[in-house]
Amino acid sequence: MTRKKINVLVVDDSALARRVISDVLQKDPTIEVLGAAHDPLFAMERMKRRWPDVIVLDIEMPRMNGLDFLRKIMSEHPTPVIICSSQTQIGATITMQALAAGAVDVIAKPKFGSEDFLTQSAADLIGIVKAAARAKVKNIQLGLHNPAKPPPKLSADAMLSMRRHHAKSTRDLVVAIGASTGGTQSLEVILSVLPAESPPILVVQHMPEKFTTLFAQRLNEICAMEVREAENNDRVSPGTVLIAPGGYHMMLKSHGGGYSVEVVRGPHVNRHCPSVDVLFRSVAIHASDNATGILMTGMGDDGARGLKEMHDAGAHTIAQDEATSVVYGMPREAVQLGATDEILPLQEIASAILSSALSTPLKKTN
């Protein structure tokens, strides 16, 4: 029996972008490009005849912008949407709004005048489209309809007081989280309900370069913890979330009596930079049983082997369950490797982080 092809609609006001993206996708025998529309109004007419499995959508367009079109789709006929965005400040800002509105992933707009997109990004685009086709869009907004209001950010004195009070629950514990397709919304669900005195969290979210800065800024606005894009030699401290920058690997390293991060350029690992496996392996080496590893929604297997290394080093390891994963790829691989202590729905992961902090014993110091 012939497998049904993935039907894709490309919506972009640039004729060159429509052609390049369509040409890339049509090279894969499992994908069929239904058409290419120059704006959302024309796209809606095309979609009356045949609804696509996946939409590749530009944001900045005339007549109707992509963000309004996305919101209309999600309210009337939820469909996996991939945002194709410029890496300008405006483009990246609107992309963050699109991800919050339900888009499953983002790709950087092709750089015309070079062959980079065709030679280097084609496999990424095809992989993202295939992942999006399997995405459970109804779960993307899970937990975001009525999110718990986080407590206000605390002053320095209040933070110091809390850290003295909670020293036993946070000292030495490091939480490492990896995610890909669907991860931006899922991370928001987890991080937005954690209190300010939570243990330090390191995050690898597969995302193009430059977009991670605004992603961290958005999370910082809605979280009680301080969230920022990581820089080389940043200290790993309670109450702080460090997001790996797009295009850079982030690794944990020992720093005196605590930890810091190393943020460096490097080759793609499991086709990704940053790579979850790189982060998880470094945590296994330097934090061992004083760590919690969490592998969340995403396509492929990045992070599965690293989570197994953390598990074998004595860390507490968690995989997001299939029901709440937008794409149950990375967590499934970890489960099949025997890398997990727990398989949890998205809504229970924040509580598991706090429970791990309370159960982590203090290290003896010399």
C-alpha positions in Angstrom: 0.0 0.0 0.0 1.3 3.4 -1.0 1.9 5.8 2.0 0.0 9.0 1.9 2.1 12.0 1.0 2.4 15.0 3.3 0.5 17.8 1.6 2.2 21.2 2.2 1.0 24.7 1.3 3.7 27.5 1.1 2.4 31.0 2.0 5.0 33.8 1.3 4.8 37.1 -0.5 8.3 36.6 -2.0 8.1 34.7 -5.3 11.7 33.7 -4.8 11.0 32.3 -1.3 8.0 30.3 -2.6 10.1 28.8 -5.4 13.1 27.9 -3.3 11.0 26.3 -0.5 8.8 24.5 -2.9 11.8 23.2 -4.9 13.4 21.9 -1.7 10.3 20.1 -0.4 9.4 18.6 -3.8 12.8 16.7 -3.8 11.4 14.5 -1.1 9.2 11.7 -2.4 7.0 11.7 0.7 6.1 15.4 0.4 3.7 17.0 -2.1 3.5 20.8 -2.4 -0.2 21.6 -3.0 0.6 25.1 -4.0 2.3 28.4 -3.1 0.2 31.4 -2.2 1.4 35.0 -2.2 -0.7 36.0 0.8 -3.1 34.6 3.4 -6.3 35.6 1.6 -5.3 33.8 -1.5 -4.2 30.8 0.6 -7.6 30.6 2.2 -9.2 30.3 -1.2 -6.8 27.5 -2.1 -7.5 25.7 1.2 -11.2 25.6 0.5 -10.4 23.2 -2.3 -7.9 21.0 -0.4 -6.7 21.4 3.2 -3.0 20.9 3.7 -1.3 18.7 6.3 1.3 21.4 7.0 1.6 25.1 6.2 4.9 26.9 5.8 4.0 30.5 6.6 5.8 33.8 6.2 4.9 36.4 8.8 5.4 39.8 7.2 2.9 40.0 4.3 0.5 42.6 2.8 -3.3 42.5 3.1 -3.2 40.1 6.0 -0.2 39.4 8.1 0.9 35.8 8.9 0.2 36.1 12.6 -3.5 37.0 12.1 -3.8 34.2 9.6 -2.2 31.7 12.1 -4.6 32.7 14.8 -7.5 32.3 12.5 -6.3 28.8 11.5 -5.8 27.7 15.1 -9.2 28.9 16.2 -11.1 27.4 13.3 -9.1 24.4 12.0 -5.9 23.7 14.0 -3.2 22.7 11.6 0.6 22.3 12.0 2.2 25.6 10.9 5.9 26.2 10.4 7.0 29.9 10.5 9.5 30.9 7.9 10.9 34.1 9.3 13.6 36.7 8.6 16.2 37.0 11.3 15.6 40.7 11.7 14.6 42.1 15.1 11.0 42.6 13.8 10.8 39.2 12.2 12.1 37.4 15.3 9.8 39.3 17.6 6.7 38.4 15.6 7.9 34.8 15.4 7.9 34.6 19.2 4.3 35.7 19.1 3.5 33.1 16.4 5.1 30.3 18.5 3.0 31.4 21.5 -0.1 31.3 19.2 0.4 27.7 18.2 3.0 27.5 15.5 5.0 24.2 15.9 8.4 25.4 14.7 10.4 28.1 13.0 12.9 28.1 10.2 15.1 31.0 9.1 14.1 32.5 5.7 16.5 31.5 2.9 19.4 33.7 2.3 19.2 34.5 -1.4 22.3 35.1 -3.5 23.9 31.9 -2.1 23.4 28.2 -2.2 23.5 27.8 1.6 19.8 27.2 1.9 19.7 24.5 -0.8 22.8 22.7 0.3 22.8 23.1 4.1 19.2 23.8 5.2 17.2 21.5 2.9 17.5 18.5 5.1 16.5 20.6 8.1 13.4 22.0 6.3 12.3 18.5 5.2 12.8 17.1 8.6 10.8 19.9 10.3 7.9 19.4 7.8 7.8 15.7 8.5 7.9 16.3 12.3 5.1 19.0 11.9 3.0 16.5 10.0 3.0 14.2 13.0 2.4 17.0 15.5 -0.6 16.9 17.7 -1.7 20.5 17.3 -4.5 20.1 19.8 -1.9 19.6 22.5 0.3 22.6 21.7 -1.7 25.0 23.8 -2.2 22.5 26.6 -1.9 24.3 29.9 -1.7 27.7 28.3 -5.4 28.6 28.3 -5.4 29.4 32.0 -1.8 29.4 33.0 -1.1 29.8 36.7 0.0 33.3 37.5 3.6 33.2 38.7 4.5 35.0 41.8 6.2 38.4 41.3 9.9 38.7 40.8 11.6 39.2 44.1 14.1 41.7 45.3 17.7 40.7 46.0 17.1 40.7 49.7 14.2 38.4 49.4 16.1 36.1 47.1 19.0 35.8 49.5 16.6 35.1 52.4 14.9 32.4 50.4 18.2 30.8 49.4 19.3 30.6 53.0 16.0 29.0 53.9 16.0 26.6 51.0 19.7 25.9 50.8 19.3 22.2 51.5 16.8 21.8 48.6 18.8 23.7 45.9 22.5 23.3 46.7 24.4 21.5 43.9 21.3 20.4 42.1 21.3 21.1 38.3 18.2 20.6 36.1 18.9 20.1 32.4 16.1 20.2 29.8 16.1 19.4 26.1 13.3 20.0 23.6 12.6 20.5 20.0 9.4 20.7 18.0 6.6 21.9 20.3 9.1 22.7 23.0 8.7 26.5 23.1 5.1 26.2 24.3 5.8 23.3 26.6 8.7 25.1 28.3 6.4 28.0 28.9 4.0 25.7 30.7 6.8 24.4 33.0 8.9 27.4 33.7 6.0 29.9 34.2 4.8 28.1 37.3 8.1 27.5 39.0 8.9 29.7 42.0 11.8 32.1 42.0 13.9 30.0 44.4 13.8 26.9 42.1 17.0 25.1 41.3 19.1 26.3 38.3 17.9 25.1 35.0 19.8 24.7 31.7 17.8 24.5 28.5 18.6 23.4 25.0 15.7 24.2 22.7 16.3 23.6 19.0 15.9 27.0 17.4 17.8 29.0 14.8 20.4 31.5 15.7 19.2 34.9 17.0 15.7 33.6 17.9 16.8 32.2 21.2 17.6 35.7 22.5 14.0 36.8 22.1 12.7 33.4 23.3 14.6 33.9 26.6 13.3 37.5 26.9 9.7 36.3 26.4 10.1 33.6 29.1 11.7 36.1 31.5 8.7 38.4 31.2 6.3 35.6 32.4 8.4 33.6 34.8 9.3 34.2 38.4 12.8 32.8 37.8 15.3 34.9 35.9 15.5 33.6 32.3 18.3 34.7 29.9 20.3 33.5 26.9 23.5 31.9 28.2 26.9 33.5 27.8 30.2 31.8 28.2 31.3 31.4 31.9 27.8 32.3 33.2 27.4 30.9 36.8 24.8 28.3 37.3 22.8 29.7 40.2 19.4 28.9 41.9 16.6 31.0 40.6 18.2 31.2 37.1 17.3 29.6 33.7 20.0 29.6 31.0 18.9 29.1 27.4 21.5 27.8 25.0 22.0 30.3 22.1 21.1 29.1 18.6 24.3 28.1 16.8 26.2 27.4 20.0 26.6 24.3 22.2 26.2 24.8 25.9 28.1 22.6 28.4 28.1 22.4 32.2 31.5 22.7 33.9 32.7 22.7 37.5 33.6 26.2 38.8 35.1 26.3 42.2 32.5 25.0 44.6 29.7 25.3 42.0 29.1 25.3 38.3 29.2 27.5 35.3 28.5 27.0 31.6 30.8 26.9 28.5 29.1 28.3 25.4 31.0 27.6 22.2 30.7 27.2 18.5 31.0 23.6 17.3 29.9 21.1 14.7 26.3 19.9 14.6 25.7 16.9 16.8 22.7 14.8 15.8 22.1 17.5 13.2 21.7 20.2 15.8 23.7 23.1 17.3 22.9 23.4 20.2 22.6 19.7 20.9 20.8 18.2 23.8 23.2 15.3 23.9 26.1 17.7 24.4 24.5 19.4 27.3 23.3 16.1 28.9 26.7 14.5 28.6 28.4 17.4 30.3 25.9 17.3 33.1 26.5 13.6 33.6 30.2 14.2 33.8 30.2 17.2 36.2 27.0 16.9 38.2 26.4 13.1 38.1 23.8 12.3 40.8 23.2 15.9 41.7 21.2 16.5 38.5 17.8 16.0 37.0 17.5 15.5 33.2 14.3 16.0 31.3 13.8 15.2 27.6 10.7 16.7 26.0 8.7 16.8 22.8 10.7 16.7 19.5 11.6 14.8 16.4 14.6 12.5 16.2 16.8 11.2 18.9 18.9 14.1 20.1 19.2 13.9 23.9 18.3 10.2 24.3 21.9 8.9 24.6 22.8 11.9 26.8 19.9 11.2 29.1 21.1 7.6 29.3 24.5 8.8 30.4 22.9 11.0 33.1 20.8 8.1 34.2 23.8 5.8 34.5 25.7 8.5 36.4 23.0 8.5 39.0 20.9 11.5 37.9 17.1 11.5 38.1 15.8 11.3 34.5 12.4 12.1 33.1 10.8 11.8 29.7 7.6 13.7 28.6 4.8 11.2 27.9 3.4 10.6 24.4 -0.1 12.0 25.2 1.2 15.6 25.9 4.2 15.6 23.4 3.6 17.5 20.2 6.0 15.1 18.6 6.9 11.9 20.5 10.3 11.3 19.0 13.1 12.3 21.3 11.3 11.1 24.5 10.4 7.8 22.9 14.0 7.1 22.0 15.1 7.8 25.6 12.4 5.4 26.9 13.5 2.7 24.5 17.1 3.1 25.6 16.1 2.6 29.3 17.3 6.1 30.0 14.3 7.2 32.1 13.2 6.9 35.7 9.9 8.5 35.1 7.5 9.2 32.1 5.4 12.2 33.0 2.7 14.4 31.4 3.7 17.9 30.7 1.6 19.3 33.6 3.5 17.2 36.2 7.1 18.1 35.2 7.3 21.3 37.2 6.3 19.5 40.4 8.9 16.8 39.6 11.6 19.4 39.4 10.7 20.8 42.8 10.5 17.2 44.2 14.0 16.4 42.9 15.3 19.5 44.6 13.8 18.5 47.9 15.2 15.0 47.7 18.8 15.9 46.6 21.2 15.4 49.5 24.0 17.9 50.2 27.4 17.1 49.1 30.1 16.8 51.7 32.8 19.4 51.4 36.4 18.9 52.4 
